[in-house]
């Protein structure tokens, strides 16, 4: 893994919204609507998690 890729990975994992989405997905499949539900006021963050 290159340094740039490693930095991108750690940057993604530093975001609490992304970590919460990953934790949810670790329990099984979920729709985007289900994943975004806990973040109703933060839909932009949930949408950015797919980047």
C-alpha positions as a printed Julia matrix, in Angstrom:
51×3 Matrix{Float64}:
   0.0    0.0    0.0
   1.48   3.35  -0.99
   1.88   6.18   1.51
  -0.81   8.19  -0.27
  -3.24   5.26  -0.13
  -2.41   4.69   3.52
  -3.09   8.35   4.29
  -6.43   8.18   2.48
  -7.38   5.05   4.4
  -6.54   6.55   7.79
  -8.3    9.79   6.84
 -11.45   7.83   5.98
 -11.31   5.88   9.24
 -10.82   9.08  11.25
 -14.36  10.17  10.37
 -16.83   9.0   13.07
 -19.7    8.8   10.58
 -17.75   6.47   8.32
 -16.75   4.31  11.3
 -20.4    4.07  12.38
 -21.44   3.05   8.86
 -18.69   0.41   8.74
 -19.78  -0.93  12.13
 -23.37  -1.16  10.88
 -22.3   -2.94   7.69
 -20.18  -5.39   9.71
 -23.48  -6.69  11.12
 -24.91  -7.32   7.64
 -26.18  -5.65   4.5
 -28.11  -2.38   4.71
 -29.68   0.04   2.29
 -28.42   3.6    1.99
 -31.63   4.75   3.67
 -30.99   2.45   6.64
 -27.39   3.63   6.89
 -28.36   7.31   6.72
 -31.19   7.06   9.28
 -29.02   7.71  12.39
 -27.54  10.76  10.65
 -30.73  12.54   9.62
 -29.22  16.0   10.1
 -25.96  14.9    8.51
 -26.95  13.3    5.21
 -23.96  14.87   3.48
 -21.6   12.96   5.75
 -23.37   9.68   5.11
 -23.29  10.31   1.36
 -19.59  11.17   1.48
 -18.79   7.87   3.17
 -19.0    6.06  -0.16
 -16.04   8.04  -1.56
